[in-house]
Amino acid sequence: MNSADTPIHSANSSAAESRYRPRMLRPLIWLVLTLASVFFVASLQFLPVDFWIRLGYYVFAGQPFDSIHFRAEIWKHADDGLIYMMSAMGILLAHEFGHYIATQIYKIPATLPYCIPCPISPVGTFGAVIFMDGKKADRRQIFDIGIAGPLAGLVVAIPVVWHGVSLLDLQGEAYGPFEIELPLLIQWIYQWTHQGALAPDVVVFSQLNAYFVAGWFGLIVTGLNMVPMGQLDGGHVTYTLFGTAAHWIARILMVLVIAYQVYCQSMMFVLMIVLIMMVGLEHPPTRDDQVPLGSARWVIGLASLAIPILCLAPSIIIVR
């Protein structure tokens, strides 16, 4: 994901330049924290909430925490932790550096990617973001910057999820606290890698493997970022394709998403809805909205609108 800030007055130009000057230490710290977070949740078999509940019980009960058992549990599944950490973060960083490299090609001031750890989430992270001075980019540049991240992420995510799906064994007993609803793309991959087998709608907790979860997470991140709203990657693409008509696309889609959440009595996308509304549902103008995209970018842009359809499932995670 990348965020293009609104124009800054010339009196604050020096502050703006300082804001977007590449810094190494802070992004590196957040990267290390996120690597630790995703390793942590995968080593706990994607059930970190159980750990935090147990820790909270020990704290409030005034009892010593069983650190020996905790370390043994982490060590037991350390291989899953490393596989998931390298795969999931490889996808995430490919996505963000796709954006970052595009900004550097066009000399658009931008920060390095900031990863966001979340050790209470089953996936261990809220993703990552870069900030760029979007007012200095024209229509074609915004398109290239917006689309570069999802395409780079998919280049890594598809082989990872392909391998993870090929390792799935759905013959054993299915049990566990949640199940993952499969996007259309994963269902297609399953049918290709398991010839003659009917693709399932969901994969239950006990059937998961680290490669599959990392690839599935990469597709979810890509699909969510390509939703055509605001300054999400999909918002950049639709604005550069359709101009201000993209604002109506975003408004109508937001109404449909909220209506779906109410109908299903689900809280799945509430946080994302709030964040999008806070940043702004409408995409700001580029430096020059009249720069032509060319036929190749039109084809790529229109094709990319299918990414959310292929990479997202209606409920994503279902609690059993």
Secondary structure, DSSP 8 states (H G I E B T S, - for coil): -EEE-----GGGHHHHHHHHS--SHHHHHHHHHHHHHHHHHHHTTT-HHHHHHHHHHHHHHT----HHHHHHHHHHTHHHHHHHHHHHHHHHHHHHHHHHHHHHHTT--B---EEEE-TTSTTSEEEEEEEE-GGG--HHHHHHHHHHHHHHHHHHHHHHHHHHHHT---SS---SSEEEE--HHHHHHHHHHSTT----SEEEGGG--HHHHHHHHHHHHHHHHTSSSTTSHHHHHHHHHHTTHHHHHHHHHHHHHHHHHHHHT--TTHHHHHHHHHH-SS----S-TTS---HHHHHHHHHHTTHHHHH--SSSEEE-
